Amino acid sequence: MAQRRTDICGKKAAPGRSGGIRVDAVAGAKRQQPGCISGRMRPLFLEMPMTLLKFADVSLAYGAMPLLDGVSWQIARGERVCIIGRNGTGKSSMLRLVKGDQMPDDGEIWRTPGLKIGELPQELPRADERTVFDVVAEGLAGVGELLARYHHLAQHISGDDDLEQLMHVQQELEAKDGWRLQQLVDSTLSRLQLPADKTLAELSGGWRRRVLLAQALVSEPDLLLLDEPTNHLDIGAIAWLEEALKDFGGAVLFITHDRSFLQNLATRILELDRGGLIDWNGDYASFLVHKEQQLAAEETANALFDKRLAQEEVWIRQGIKARRTRNEGRVRALKAMRAERAERRERQGKATIQLETADKSGKQVMVAENVSFAHAGGPFLVRDFSMVLQRGDRIGLLGANGTGKTTLLKLLLGDLQPSSGGIEVGTKLEVAYFDQLRHQLEPEKTVIDNVAEGRDFISIDGQNRHVLSYLGDFLFSPQRARTPVKALSGGERARLLLAKLFSKPANLLVLDEPTNDLDVETLELLEEVLLNFPGTVLMVSHDRAFLDNVVTSTLVFEGEGKVREYVGGYQDWLRQGGSPRLLGVGESKSGKAELASAVVEAPAAAAPQPVQESSEPAKKKLSYKLQRELEAIPGQIDALEQEMAALQERIADPGFYQQPVQTTTDVLARLDDLQKELDRLIERWAELEG
């Protein structure tokens, strides 16, 4: 139940109400609005320029438990505000209230006159026959349909009737400033590298996500709402989105579980917790420090209150003393304390994830030699790929959407056969596969039927557990466990798939986008489980923080089928010369040329460039000093490569990242310095050879 808070007048505020409490990350102090009405704080908003929207004491409930209990906040032009909280705390409901799709049970919501709201919804659009241009143009109310008609007529004129229709549509567009808006659509498509004439049915989930983003941006909204905008986007697109939103002139209100995206973008944070609201004026890192302090203080206050209540309960049971007239006030106080304790809303418990581990696999899990793969008539998705996967490795796959990450997983699992080369699979291998599209879940069946598969008990680490008890570890109540999968939220489906996956013995986990829709606390728990997993992990993820915290090395898809291995996670890859732009290229109108241009734009260290042949007819004769320098370079390169190989072997050890942070940082920095020196020597060698 909700906690009672005391307002600045010393009176008890309604249980669970935030009363507009705002916390400044710089000052580190709570600033409560003055003024009290009937023991409750009256919201008094600070004057801010260009305020677009205000919530005043807004409440919303489904059933007996309120999602929002008297919350007050506002947003101004130029702010980037993130709503965070556990799954089911009311984040999406908050966005529906902002849009006006839902009315509050109590309180007021004020919007500035003429407020224009754009939205990127959480669900993907249908993979139908609408073209990308049509869907993006739909973001321009009143003009979008005209632009779509003009676009199609201009490309398919077959007679005088079509020409007459085209002229009529052209006149209508001129009357509605349509040409400027068409330029806006074209520029948005260009910035997001979207193919205007492809249908949604031809695009992957990540590209359909980009289409929706373009639709939201094309209307030039005052307030942009984003619900899990990084889902299904590759890292290059996420990096672009961060920069685009930083340059956006309006206000941004978004929900995300991507911690890197949150840290890089948010200027304010609104946390929903047990119906209340914390308004934190600062970034995510400073919020975490404040939150830890707040929870510690709350725990101390609750413990003192419970101790006092227990003492009063002992006193009341003494009998006659409590019934004396002079102690009636104490009895009334005890009744009030009982009511207050009953109204306290405890924090939701964390998920508890346990893995059913299989026997150890062989030391070499997989060996791939010169593997290449291409679909019939298509370009190579994987070309000349070789690697040795050892037991205990945790490998992350990085690349733009459509570059072949899932294809490589299927090759390694034997679901696809390589066009050339071979893959040797080790012994005693038991695989558990997490599918990013949740195809392993049967939507018509209940949660319990999907996991139990006809059993009442399942074995976890050698112990039999009832299925309902096991699902409780993943935050499914008995009632929720009997709900059909089709009625679950995205986060619940992700937790259910993890529950199903981890109920089966495995020593190789293959995870394709496991972080989508998971809240931050469940993400952190999953990280801990994977770090302690004694087997091998292969994962595709666009969550940069998740990769940094879990993987020991990264396979990067650098385009045209080239896959290169780097030691460490995402940030380690950047330090070794990687560029996010290399990951943001995929399907486009110009296909391969678009990819090639992206590689050219990336920093030179992102991938070794082939030595250019000299156009001179003959080499210039070197001086004695330069000749000696040239002769010494191969030995220097050999020494560098030997030292780098030794460091890479050290880093590949499963216990490397268990060492003190300073030790691992020094080793990675040394490896980075060696790589830079190696690149310099190779360039110098090419220069002298030329």
C-alpha positions in Angstrom: 0.0 0.0 0.0 1.0 3.6 -0.4 3.3 5.3 2.0 2.4 8.6 3.7 4.7 11.5 3.2 4.8 14.7 5.3 4.5 18.0 3.5 6.2 21.2 4.4 3.4 22.2 6.7 4.1 19.2 8.9 0.9 17.5 8.0 0.4 14.0 6.5 0.1 13.9 2.7 -2.1 11.4 1.0 -0.5 8.0 0.8 1.9 7.5 -2.1 1.5 11.1 -3.4 4.5 12.8 -4.8 3.0 16.3 -4.4 5.2 17.6 -7.1 8.5 16.9 -5.3 11.4 17.9 -7.5 15.0 17.0 -6.9 17.9 18.9 -8.3 20.9 16.8 -9.2 23.3 19.7 -8.7 22.1 21.0 -5.4 21.2 17.5 -4.3 18.3 18.8 -2.2 14.5 18.4 -2.5 12.5 21.5 -3.4 8.9 21.2 -2.4 6.3 23.7 -3.5 4.9 25.9 -0.8 1.3 26.0 0.2 -1.0 23.5 1.8 -4.7 22.6 1.2 -6.3 20.2 3.6 -3.0 18.6 4.6 -1.9 18.1 1.0 0.7 20.1 -1.0 -0.6 22.4 -3.6 1.3 22.1 -6.9 3.1 25.4 -7.6 5.1 25.2 -10.8 8.3 27.0 -11.3 8.2 29.5 -14.2 9.8 27.9 -17.2 10.0 29.3 -20.7 7.8 27.8 -23.4 6.0 25.3 -21.1 4.1 22.8 -23.3 2.3 20.6 -20.9 1.5 20.3 -17.1 0.1 17.6 -14.9 -1.5 18.8 -11.7 -2.3 16.2 -9.0 -3.2 13.6 -11.6 -4.5 10.2 -10.5 -5.2 7.0 -12.5 -6.1 3.5 -11.3 -6.9 0.1 -12.7 -8.7 -1.9 -10.0 -7.8 -1.2 -6.4 -4.1 -0.3 -6.9 -3.4 3.2 -8.3 -0.9 3.6 -11.1 -0.6 7.3 -10.6 -1.5 8.8 -7.2 -1.7 12.6 -7.3 1.4 13.2 -9.5 2.4 16.7 -10.7 5.1 17.6 -13.3 5.6 19.7 -16.5 7.7 19.7 -19.6 9.1 22.7 -21.5 10.4 23.1 -25.1 14.0 21.9 -25.4 13.8 19.4 -22.5 14.4 15.7 -23.0 12.6 13.8 -20.3 12.7 10.1 -19.7 10.0 8.1 -17.8 11.5 5.1 -16.1 10.1 2.4 -13.7 9.4 -1.3 -13.5 7.2 -3.0 -16.0 3.6 -2.3 -15.1 4.1 0.9 -13.1 2.2 3.1 -15.6 4.8 4.5 -18.0 2.7 3.7 -21.2 -0.4 5.0 -19.4 1.4 8.3 -18.7 2.0 8.7 -22.5 -1.7 7.9 -23.2 -2.7 10.7 -20.8 -0.3 13.1 -22.5 -1.7 12.3 -25.9 -5.3 12.6 -24.6 -6.2 9.0 -25.5 -7.1 8.4 -21.9 -8.7 10.7 -19.2 -7.4 10.8 -15.6 -9.5 9.7 -12.7 -8.6 12.9 -10.9 -6.5 16.0 -11.4 -5.9 18.3 -14.4 -3.8 18.1 -17.5 -3.0 21.4 -19.3 -1.7 21.6 -22.8 -0.5 24.8 -24.5 -3.0 25.9 -27.3 -2.2 24.3 -30.6 0.2 21.8 -29.2 1.4 19.4 -31.9 2.4 15.9 -30.7 4.3 13.3 -32.7 4.6 9.7 -31.6 6.8 6.7 -32.1 4.7 3.7 -30.9 6.2 0.6 -29.3 4.5 -1.8 -31.7 5.9 -2.4 -35.2 3.7 -1.5 -38.2 2.2 -4.4 -40.2 4.3 -5.8 -42.9 1.8 -4.9 -45.6 2.0 -3.5 -49.2 2.1 0.2 -48.2 5.2 1.9 -49.5 7.7 3.7 -47.2 6.8 7.0 -48.8 3.1 6.5 -48.1 3.6 5.6 -44.4 5.9 8.6 -43.8 3.6 11.0 -45.6 0.8 9.8 -43.2 2.5 11.8 -40.6 1.3 15.0 -42.3 -2.4 15.2 -41.5 -4.4 16.5 -44.4 -1.6 16.6 -46.9 0.0 13.1 -46.5 -2.7 11.4 -48.6 -2.3 14.0 -51.4 1.5 13.6 -51.4 1.1 9.8 -51.6 -1.3 10.1 -54.6 1.0 12.5 -56.4 4.0 10.3 -55.8 2.3 7.2 -57.3 0.7 9.1 -60.2 4.0 10.7 -61.1 5.6 7.3 -61.4 2.8 5.5 -63.2 1.4 7.9 -65.9 -0.2 5.8 -68.6 -2.6 8.1 -70.3 -4.4 11.5 -70.4 -6.7 10.5 -67.4 -3.6 10.0 -65.2 -2.1 13.2 -66.4 -5.4 15.1 -65.6 -5.5 13.6 -62.1 -1.9 14.5 -61.6 -2.6 18.2 -62.5 -5.6 18.2 -60.1 -3.6 16.8 -57.2 -0.8 19.3 -58.0 -3.2 22.2 -57.7 -4.4 20.9 -54.4 -0.9 20.6 -53.1 0.0 24.1 -54.2 -3.0 25.4 -52.2 -1.8 23.6 -49.0 2.0 24.3 -49.2 2.4 20.8 -50.3 5.8 21.2 -52.1 7.5 22.3 -48.9 6.0 19.4 -47.1 7.1 17.0 -49.9 10.7 18.3 -49.5 10.3 17.6 -45.8 9.3 14.0 -46.5 12.2 13.5 -49.0 14.8 15.0 -46.6 13.5 12.8 -43.7 13.7 9.7 -45.9 17.2 10.7 -47.0 18.5 11.2 -43.4 17.2 7.8 -42.3 18.4 6.1 -45.5 14.9 4.8 -46.2 14.0 3.4 -49.7 10.9 5.4 -50.6 9.4 2.9 -53.0 9.9 -0.3 -51.1 6.9 -1.8 -49.3 6.8 -2.6 -45.6 6.5 -6.3 -46.5 10.0 -6.1 -48.0 11.6 -4.5 -44.8 12.9 -6.2 -41.7 11.5 -5.2 -38.3 14.4 -2.7 -37.7 13.7 -0.9 -40.9 10.0 -0.7 -40.3 10.9 0.9 -37.0 12.9 3.5 -38.9 9.8 4.2 -41.1 7.7 4.9 -38.0 10.4 7.2 -36.7 10.4 9.1 -40.0 6.6 9.4 -39.8 6.9 10.9 -36.3 9.6 13.4 -37.2 8.1 14.6 -40.5 5.2 16.5 -38.9 7.7 18.8 -37.0 6.0 18.2 -33.6 6.3 20.5 -30.6 6.4 17.4 -28.3 7.7 14.1 -29.5 6.7 10.9 -27.7 8.9 7.8 -28.0 8.0 4.4 -26.4 11.0 2.1 -26.4 12.5 3.8 -29.5 15.7 1.7 -29.6 13.8 -1.7 -29.9 14.8 -3.3 -33.3 17.2 -0.5 -34.2 20.9 -1.3 -34.8 23.6 0.6 -33.0 24.3 2.9 -35.9 20.7 3.9 -36.0 20.6 4.4 -32.3 23.6 6.6 -32.4 22.0 8.6 -35.2 18.8 8.8 -33.3 20.6 10.2 -30.2 22.1 13.0 -32.3 18.9 13.7 -34.1 17.0 14.1 -30.9 19.7 16.3 -29.4 19.2 18.6 -32.4 15.4 18.5 -32.2 14.0 21.9 -31.3 10.9 20.7 -29.4 10.5 18.7 -26.3 11.1 14.9 -26.1 9.3 12.6 -23.7 10.4 9.0 -23.9 10.4 5.6 -22.3 13.5 3.4 -22.6 15.3 0.5 -21.0 18.5 1.2 -23.0 20.8 2.6 -20.3 23.3 4.0 -22.7 20.6 5.8 -24.7 19.1 7.1 -21.4 22.4 8.4 -20.1 23.4 10.1 -23.4 20.0 11.7 -24.1 17.9 12.5 -21.0 18.2 15.9 -19.3 15.5 15.0 -16.7 14.2 11.7 -15.3 10.7 10.9 -14.0 10.6 7.7 -12.1 7.2 6.1 -11.4 7.3 4.0 -8.2 4.2 2.7 -6.3 2.0 5.4 -7.7 4.3 8.2 -6.8 6.7 10.3 -8.9 10.3 11.4 -8.5 11.3 14.3 -10.7 15.1 14.2 -11.0 16.8 17.1 -12.7 20.0 15.5 -14.0 21.4 12.5 -15.9 20.9 8.8 -15.2 24.2 8.2 -13.4 23.5 10.9 -10.8 19.9 9.6 -10.5 21.2 6.1 -9.5 23.2 7.6 -6.7 20.2 9.6 -5.4 17.9 6.6 -5.8 20.2 4.3 -3.7 20.3 7.0 -1.0 16.6 7.4 -1.1 15.9 3.7 -0.8 18.3 3.4 2.2 16.5 6.3 4.0 13.1 4.8 3.2 14.2 1.4 4.6 15.5 3.0 7.8 12.3 5.0 8.3 10.1 2.0 7.7 12.2 -0.1 10.1 11.8 2.6 12.8 8.1 2.9 12.2 7.6 -0.9 12.4 9.5 -1.1 15.6 7.4 1.7 17.1 4.2 0.0 15.9 5.3 -3.4 17.5 5.9 -1.6 20.8 2.4 -0.1 20.7 0.9 -3.5 19.9 2.6 -4.9 23.0 1.2 -2.0 25.1 -2.4 -2.4 23.8 -2.4 -6.1 24.8 -1.6 -5.1 28.4 -5.4 -4.7 28.8 -6.8 -2.4 31.5 -4.1 0.3 31.1 -5.1 0.8 27.5 -8.7 1.3 28.3 -8.2 4.1 30.8 -9.6 7.4 29.7 -6.3 9.1 30.0 -4.8 6.7 27.3 -7.6 7.0 24.7 -5.4 9.4 22.7 -2.7 6.7 22.5 -5.2 4.1 21.4 -6.4 6.4 18.6 -2.8 7.0 17.6 -2.2 3.2 17.4 -5.3 2.8 15.1 -3.8 5.5 12.9 -0.5 3.7 12.8 -2.2 0.5 11.9 -4.0 2.2 9.0 -0.8 3.8 7.8 1.0 0.5 7.8 -1.8 -1.2 5.9 -1.6 1.5 3.2 2.1 1.2 2.7 3.0 -0.1 -0.8 6.1 -2.3 -0.7 8.5 -2.3 -3.6 7.9 -5.0 -6.2 10.3 -7.9 -5.8 13.0 -8.6 -8.3 12.9 -11.5 -10.7 15.0 -14.5 -9.7 16.7 -16.2 -12.6 18.3 -19.6 -12.3 19.7 -21.7 -15.1 19.4 -25.4 -15.6 23.0 -26.1 -16.6 24.0 -29.2 -18.6 27.2 -31.2 -18.3 30.3 -29.4 -19.6 30.8 -29.3 -23.3 34.2 -30.1 -24.9 36.9 -27.4 -24.6 36.4 -26.4 -28.2 32.7 -25.7 -28.7 32.9 -24.8 -32.4 35.5 -24.3 -35.1 34.7 -22.4 -38.3 37.1 -22.4 -41.2 36.8 -20.0 -44.2 33.0 -20.0 -44.0 31.1 -18.1 -46.6 27.4 -17.8 -47.2 25.1 -16.0 -49.7 21.5 -16.6 -50.6 20.8 -17.5 -54.2 21.6 -14.6 -56.5 22.4 -12.3 -53.5 25.6 -10.8 -52.1 27.7 -12.5 -49.5 26.4 -12.1 -46.0 29.5 -13.9 -44.6 32.8 -14.2 -46.4 35.8 -16.2 -45.4 34.9 -16.3 -41.7 37.1 -18.3 -39.3 37.0 -18.6 -35.5 37.5 -21.0 -32.7 34.8 -20.8 -30.0 36.1 -22.0 -26.7 34.1 -23.2 -23.6 33.5 -20.2 -21.4 33.6 -17.6 -24.2 30.8 -14.9 -24.2 30.7 -13.6 -27.8 28.6 -10.6 -28.9 27.6 -10.0 -32.5 27.6 -6.4 -33.7 26.3 -5.1 -37.0 23.7 -3.1 -38.9 20.3 -4.7 -39.5 20.3 -7.0 -42.5 24.1 -7.6 -42.5 23.8 -11.3 -41.5 24.1 -11.6 -37.7 21.2 -14.0 -37.3 22.4 -15.8 -40.5 25.7 -16.4 -38.8 24.0 -17.8 -35.7 22.0 -20.2 -37.9 25.1 -21.3 -39.7 26.8 -22.0 -36.4 23.7 -23.9 -35.1 23.5 -26.0 -38.3 20.1 -24.5 -39.4 21.8 -23.2 -42.6 24.6 -24.8 -44.6 27.5 -22.6 -45.7 28.1 -21.9 -49.4 31.8 -22.8 -48.8 34.0 -23.6 -45.9 33.1 -25.8 -42.9 32.0 -25.7 -39.3 33.0 -28.4 -36.8 30.8 -28.8 -33.7 32.3 -29.9 -30.4 31.1 -32.7 -28.2 28.4 -32.9 -25.5 26.8 -29.7 -26.8 23.3 -28.8 -25.5 21.9 -25.6 -27.0 19.2 -23.2 -25.8 18.1 -20.6 -28.3 16.4 -17.2 -27.6 14.5 -16.0 -30.6 14.1 -12.2 -30.9 10.7 -12.5 -32.6 9.4 -14.8 -29.7 8.4 -17.5 -32.2 9.0 -20.2 -29.6 6.0 -18.9 -27.6 2.5 -20.1 -28.6 0.2 -17.1 -28.3 -3.1 -19.0 -27.8 -1.7 -21.1 -24.9 -1.3 -19.8 -21.3 1.9 -18.8 -19.7 2.0 -22.0 -17.6 1.3 -24.2 -20.6 4.1 -22.6 -22.6 6.7 -23.4 -19.9 5.3 -26.6 -18.3 4.7 -28.5 -21.6 2.4 -30.9 -19.7 4.5 -31.1 -16.5 3.6 -30.1 -13.0 7.3 -29.9 -11.9 10.5 -28.9 -13.6 14.1 -29.6 -12.5 16.3 -26.6 -11.8 19.9 -27.4 -10.7 18.8 -30.9 -9.6 15.9 -29.7 -7.6 12.2 -30.3 -8.6 10.1 -27.2 -8.4 6.4 -26.6 -9.1 5.9 -24.7 -12.3 3.9 -21.9 -10.6 6.7 -21.5 -8.0 9.3 -21.3 -10.9 7.2 -18.7 -12.8 6.9 -16.7 -9.6 10.7 -16.2 -9.8 10.1 -14.4 -13.1 7.4 -12.2 -11.5 4.3 -14.1 -12.8 1.6 -14.4 -10.2 -0.5 -17.5 -10.2 -3.3 -15.5 -11.8 -1.0 -14.0 -14.5 0.4 -17.5 -15.1 -3.0 -18.6 -16.4 -3.2 -15.7 -18.9 -2.9 -16.4 -22.6 0.5 -15.3 -24.1 -1.3 -13.0 -26.6 -2.5 -10.8 -23.7 1.0 -10.2 -22.3 3.1 -7.1 -22.6 6.4 -7.1 -24.5 8.3 -7.2 -21.2 6.3 -10.1 -19.9 6.8 -12.1 -23.1 10.5 -11.5 -22.9 10.5 -12.8 -19.3 8.4 -15.8 -20.3 10.8 -16.8 -23.0 13.7 -16.5 -20.6 11.8 -18.7 -18.1 11.1 -21.3 -20.9 14.7 -21.1 -22.1 16.3 -21.5 -18.7 14.1 -24.4 -17.6 16.0 -26.7 -20.0 19.6 -28.0 -19.5 22.1 -26.1 -21.7 25.8 -25.4 -22.0 25.5 -23.1 -25.0 23.2 -20.2 -24.9 22.4 -18.5 -28.1 20.5 -15.2 -27.5 19.1 -13.1 -30.3 18.2 -9.6 -28.9 17.4 -10.8 -25.4 17.2 -7.3 -23.9 14.2 -6.0 -25.9 11.4 -4.9 -23.5 13.1 -6.0 -20.3 13.1 -3.4 -17.5 16.5 -2.2 -16.2 16.4 -4.3 -13.0 15.7 -7.5 -14.9 18.5 -6.6 -17.4 21.0 -6.2 -14.6 19.9 -9.6 -13.2 20.3 -11.3 -16.6 23.8 -9.8 -16.8 24.7 -11.3 -13.5 23.3 -14.7 -14.5 25.3 -14.8 -17.8 28.5 -13.7 -16.1 28.2 -16.7 -13.7 27.1 -19.1 -16.4 29.8 -21.8 -16.7 29.0 -22.6 -20.4 29.4 -20.6 -23.6 27.3 -17.6 -24.8 26.6 -16.3 -28.3 24.4 -13.2 -28.4 23.2 -10.6 -30.8 22.4 -7.3 -29.1 22.2 -3.6 -29.8 22.2 -2.7 -26.1 25.7 -1.2 -25.7 25.8 -1.3 -21.9 24.7 -5.0 -21.9 27.5 -5.9 -24.3 30.1 -4.0 -22.3 29.0 -5.7 -19.1 28.8 -9.3 -20.4 30.9 -10.2 -23.5 34.6 -11.2 -23.6 34.9 -10.4 -27.3 32.8 -9.0 -30.2 32.3 -10.1 -33.8 31.7 -7.0 -35.9 30.0 -7.2 -39.3 31.9 -4.5 -41.2 30.1 -4.9 -44.6 30.4 -6.9 -47.8 30.5 -10.1 -45.7 33.5 -9.2 -43.7 33.3 -10.3 -40.0 36.2 -9.3 -37.7 36.7 -10.2 -34.0 37.7 -7.6 -31.4 38.6 -8.2 -27.8 36.0 -6.8 -25.2 32.6 -5.1 -25.7 31.3 -2.1 -27.5 33.4 0.5 -25.8 36.5 -1.6 -26.3 35.7 -1.9 -30.0 35.4 1.9 -30.2 38.8 2.3 -28.5 40.3 -0.1 -31.1 39.1 2.2 -33.9 35.5 1.2 -34.4 32.9 3.7 -35.6 29.1 3.6 -35.0 28.6 4.7 -38.6 29.9 1.4 -39.7 27.0 -0.3 -38.0 24.2 2.0 -39.3 24.3 0.8 -42.9 21.9 -1.7 -44.3 19.1 -1.8 -46.9 18.9 1.3 -49.1 18.0 2.3 -52.6 21.5 2.2 -53.8 22.4 -1.1 -52.1 26.1 -1.9 -52.1 27.2 1.6 -53.1 25.6 2.9 -49.9 27.6 0.5 -47.8 30.8 1.3 -49.6 30.3 5.1 -49.0 29.8 4.4 -45.3 33.0 2.5 -45.1 34.9 5.4 -46.7 33.4 7.8 -44.2 34.5 5.7 -41.2 37.8 6.6 -39.5 40.8 5.0 -41.1 41.4 2.9 -38.0 37.9 1.3 -38.2 39.2 -1.4 -40.6 42.6 -1.9 -42.2 42.6 -0.4 -45.7 44.3 -2.2 -48.6 47.6 -0.7 -49.7 47.1 1.4 -52.8 49.2 0.5 -55.7 51.5 3.3 -56.8 50.7 4.8 -60.2 54.4 5.7 -60.7 56.2 3.7 -63.4 59.1 2.9 -61.1 60.1 3.1 -57.5 62.4 5.9 -56.3 65.7 4.8 -54.9 65.9 5.0 -51.1 68.7 6.6 -49.2 70.9 4.4 -47.1 69.0 5.6 -43.9 65.5 5.0 -45.3 66.6 1.6 -46.7 67.8 0.5 -43.2 64.4 1.8 -41.8 62.5 -0.3 -44.3 64.6 -3.4 -43.5 63.9 -3.0 -39.8 60.1 -2.7 -40.1 59.2 -6.4 -40.6 61.0 -7.3 -37.4 59.3 -4.5 -35.5 55.9 -5.6 -36.8 56.6 -9.2 -35.8 57.5 -8.1 -32.2 54.4 -6.1 -32.0 52.2 -8.9 -33.2 53.7 -11.3 -30.7 53.1 -9.0 -27.8 49.5 -8.4 -29.1 48.9 -12.1 -29.3 50.0 -12.6 -25.8 47.7 -9.8 -24.5 44.8 -11.2 -26.5 45.3 -14.6 -25.0 45.4 -13.0 -21.6 42.2 -11.1 -22.2 40.4 -14.1 -23.6 40.9 -15.9 -20.3 37.4 -16.2 -18.6 38.8 -14.8 -15.4 40.3 -11.7 -17.0 37.3 -9.4 -16.3 37.1 -10.6 -12.7 40.4 -8.8 -12.0 40.5 -5.2 -10.5 39.2 -2.6 -13.0 42.6 -0.8 -13.1 44.4 -4.0 -14.2 42.0 -4.7 -17.0 42.0 -1.1 -18.1 45.8 -1.0 -18.3 45.9 -4.2 -20.4 43.2 -2.9 -22.8 45.0 0.4 -23.1 48.3 -1.3 -23.9 46.6 -3.4 -26.6 45.1 -0.2 -28.1 48.5 1.5 -28.1 50.1 -1.6 -29.8 47.4 -1.6 -32.5 48.0 2.1 -33.3 51.7 1.5 -33.5 51.2 -1.5 -35.7 48.9 0.6 -38.1 51.6 3.3 -38.2 54.3 0.8 -39.1 52.2 -0.8 -41.8 51.5 2.6 -43.3 55.2 3.6 -43.2 56.2 0.2 -44.7 53.7 0.8 -47.6 55.1 4.4 -48.0 58.7 3.2 -48.2 57.9 0.2 -50.4 56.1 2.6 -52.8 
